[in-house]
Amino acid sequence: MLEALLEAAAAVLAADSLDDTLRRMAMHLEALVPYDDLAVYELVDAGRTLSPAFAAGRWAEEVMAESFSHEVGITGQVVRERRTRNVPRVDLDPQGEVVAGTAHEPEALVCVPLLVEHRAIGALNVYRLGEQAGFTATEAEVVERFAVMAALAFDSARQREVLRAQARTDGLTGLLNQHACRERLELEVAAAIAAGRPLGLVAIDLDHFKSINDAHGHAEGDRMLQAVAERLTFAVRATDVAARLGDEEFALILPGAGPAHALTSAERARAAIAEISIGGRALTASAGIATYPENSQDAGRLLELADNALYCAKRAGRNRCQRYAGRRRDGPLPTGQAPPSIHIDQR
């Protein structure tokens, strides 16, 4: 059994992502101790809430939909007390809780705390269905020993995910940063080409933002940027992507959006930003729009064209949206040259 545990540990620790780590945990544990259902919970919200990180079995979808307080249930007890419980009948246990949407039926449970340096980070639950389906003491010990390695693997994978996210995220606003935005735009352009669907890109720049920093200070300017990011997030669809390109410039990637839809989205974003006020005056923004396939099939060119349209909007008076409407152009724009034809939509 020790050799099997070591082999399982090596396989789980070799995973290259959090999702892969969790899937390997489920697969290799089942080979050691057969089970019907599995759930991995992690402590979040400063250790007050147990949130599902992974589930396998008949009720996986229902399990993944429900977080709960660490003060309730067998899992909460195990995490608080940092000790394993082998429960032959969860349905008869006074601490037993039923996940919403699942059946109330006879099942056995081994619940093991996931500990890293004596600190609880979550729990590993394995279930077996039936009135006489309890886990033996030996099986519970195997799950417990497996959980020692699983906790380290899970914690390490989670930390790597956090670092990856930080590398892709703007620290002030929580939006994608410029590098991540360019990567995502490349992927969305490729997907649009493959699916034969349009794609919109909106470049947004806050008007006179330097004067806001000068008059009210950079701390207030930062609060304005955070408010803009929040407004943009709520102004777009769930499938759209908002990013901060740097300073006071933002971008919206709009899968499936042709020129008219992209213009509507840009106007909605501009209106959302105008809801923010400072010193009794509404914050305004200018926007430039480029689309695939009308303007380019190259992600870098789309961003360049949207940016050029944006600065044409600035020169035309600010607080407006402007759409690039020139012929499709996949070569680079000469330095400092604006697009040959611009369609202006002013509200």
N, C-alpha and C positions, 0 to 999 in steps of 0.2 A: 504493500500500500504506500509506503514511503516513496518508492521509486515512481509510482503513478502520480503521487502528489507533486514530486519534483518535476516530472514531465509536464504536468498541467501548469505548474508555476512558470516554467520556461516559455510555454506557448502563450500564456496570458500576458506575461511581461514583454513579449515580442510584438504585441499589438502596436499599431502606429497611430491610433486615434482613440478617443474615449468610447465611441460607439463600438469600435472593434474590440476594445478591452472588455466591455460589458458582454458582448456576444460570445466572446471566447470564454469568459467566466461561466456563462450559462451552459455552454456546450460541454466544457471539460468537467464541470461539477456533475452534470447529469450522467456522464460516463462513470463517475466515481460513486455517486449515490443517486439512484433513479428517483425522479420526482415528477409530479404532474404540472405544477405551477411554480414559478420563481418570481421574486420581486427584489430589486435593489433600491433602497431608499437612502437619500443623503440629507444631512442636516443643513438647513438654510435659515435665513432670517435670524442671524445671530444665534443659531442653535435652538430656536423655538419651534421650528416647523420641520416635519419630515416630508420631503418631496420625492416622488418616484423618479428614479433615474433610468430604470430599465425594468421591463416585465416580459415574461414568457409564459405561454399557456392559454387556456380558454378565455380568461378574463383580462388579458393583457391591456386591452384598450381601456377598460373600466378602471383598472389599477392606475394606469398612467394619467388618468383624468383627475385623481383625487389626492390632494395633500392634506395633512392633518397635524394637529398639535403633538409635540413630543410628550405631552402629559397624558395621552389617552392610548388605550389598546396595549396588546402584548408587545408590539414593536416599540412603542413609546417606553414601556417599562424596561425592556431589554437595553435600550439606548441609555436611559437614565441610570440604570444600575450597572451597566457595562458587564452584563453576564448573560450567557446563553440560556435559552429556554427550549426544552423539548416537550412539546404539548401534544399529547395523543389525540385529543378532541378539542379543537378550537371552538366548535359550536357549543361546547359545554363549559368552557372556561369563563370565569367571571370577568376576565380582562378581554375576552374575545370581542372583536368588532367586525362587522360585515361591510365590505366595500360597496358603495352605492352602485346598484345595477347588477350585482352578482347574486348568485343563489345562496341561500342559507342551507348548507349541507354539511354532512360529516366530513371532516378533513383533519389531518395531522399537520403539525407545523414544527419546523426547527427554525428558530430565529436567533441569529448570531450578531452581536454588535461588531461593526467595522471600526477597528481601533488603529490609530497611528500615533505612536509615542504616548500611549495610554489616553489619548484623546479620541472620543467618539466622533466619527464623521458620518455615520449612518448605520444601516443594518442590512443583512442578507437574510432573506426569508425563502425557505423551500417548503412546498406543500405536497401532500399526498392525499388523494381522495379515498373515502371509505371509512366505515366504522372501526375496522380492524387494520387500518393502514399505517399505524404508528411507526415512527423511525426507531430503530434500535439505538442503544447507548453508543455502540460502535459507529453507527452511521452518523449520529449527532456529533461525535468526536471528529470524524472525517470532515464534516461540514465546518466545524469550528477551526480545524487546522487549515482547511482550504481558505477560510475567511481571513486568516492572518496575512496570507500572501495577497488575497484579493483586495484587502483594504489598502495595502501599499500600492498595488497596481492601479486601483481606482483613483487614489489620491494623486499619484504621479500623473496619470492621464488627465485628470481634471486640471491640475496646475499647468500642464502643457496647453490645454485648451484655453485657459485664461490668458496665458502669454501670447498665444496665437491671436486671440481676440484683441488684446491690447495693441498688438502690432498692426492690426487692421482698423483700429477705432481711434477717432479723434478724442483726445482725453477731455476736452472741455465740453463738447456737445453730445458725445456718445454716438455720433453718426459715423459712417464709414469715412476713413481719411482719404486723401487724394490717391495714394498708391492703391488702396483697396478698391476705390471707385473705378480707377482705370482698369483694374483686373476684372471687376464685375461687368463693366461696359464691354470689354472684349468678349466675355462669355455670353452676354445678352445679344450682342450683334451676331455672334456665331449661331445662337439659338434662333434668332429671327430669320437669318438666311436659310437655315435648315428647315424651319417650319413654314417659310413663305409668309411671314407676318410682319407688320410694321414695327418700328421702334422709335420712340421719341426721346430726345435729350434736351433738358432745359438747364442753362447756366444762369445763376441768379447772383446778383451783387447788390449789397445794401447801399443805398444812396447816402452820400455825405457822412459815411461812418467815422472817418477820421475826426471830423468836427465833434462827433458825440464823445469820442475818447478824450479829445482835448478839453471839452466843456465839462464833462461829468466824471472823467477818470476811467482808467482801464477796468477797474472792478465792475463799474456799471456797464461798461461796454461788453464785458464778459457775460454779464447777466442778460444783456440784450441778445447776444449770440445764442445763449442757451434757450432763450424764449423763442427765437426764430427756429431753432432746430426742433423744438417741441411743436410749434405750429406747422412746420413742414411735414413732420411725421403724421400728424392728424389730417393734413390736407390731401394726402395722396392715398391711393389704394394699397391694400395689403401686398399686392404683387409689385408695387413700385419701390424704388430705392432712393433714399435721400442720403446725400453725402456732403461733407464740408471739404472744399478744395483748398482752403487756406484763407487766413485773415477773415474778411467778410464775404467771401464767395462760396456759394453752395451749388449743388447740382442735383437734378432729379433724373433718374433713369426710368423710362416709362415703357415697359414691354407691351406690345400690342397697340401702341398709340400712334396713329397717323398724324399728319399736320394739324387738322382741326382739333383732335382730341388733345394733342400736346399743347396747343395754344390755350385750350380751356383749362388744362391742368396748371399751366403757368399763371394764368389769370387768377385761378383759385389760390395758388400759393402766394401771389402778390397781395391778394385781398386778406389772406390770413396774416401775413406779415404786418399789414396796415392796422391790424387790431392791437398791435403793440405801440405804446406811446411812451415818450420820454420828454420831460419838460413841457408837458401839455401838447406835444406835437406827435402826430402819427409817424411811425417809422415807415419809410418807403423803400422800394426795391425796383431794380430794373432786371429784365430777363431776356435772354436770347435763346432761340429754339432752332434745333436742327433735327432732321428725321431720316431714318432709313425706310425705304430705298430711295426717296426723292433726292437726298443730298449726297450721301456717301454710304459705302458698305464697309468703310474702315473706321474703327472706333476712335483712333486718334484724330482723324479728319473731322468726324462728327463733333468731337469736343472742341476742336479748333474753330469750326464753323459756328457752333453755338456761342463760343466766346466772342467771336467777331461780331455776331449779331447783337450780343449783349452790349458791346461797347458802342455799336451804332445806336442802340437805344439810349445809352448814356448821352451821346452827342445830340440826340434828337430831343432832349429835355428831361430825361430820367422818369422814374415812376411809370413805366410802361413795359409792355411785352413786344418783342420784335422777332419775326420769324425769317430765317434765311429761306429765300425763294428763288435763288439762282439755279442754274442747271447743275446736274450732278457733277461733282468734281472730286476725284479720288487722289489727285496729286496734291502736293503741299501748296499752301498759299504763300506767295512772296511775302517777305517780312514787311509788316506794317500795312499790307494791302487789305482793304475791306472786301467782302464778297461783292461781286459785280451787280447783284440785284437784291434789294431788300424789300420785303413786304412788311409794312408797318401797321400794327393793330394797336390803336390807342384807346384807352378807356378814360 
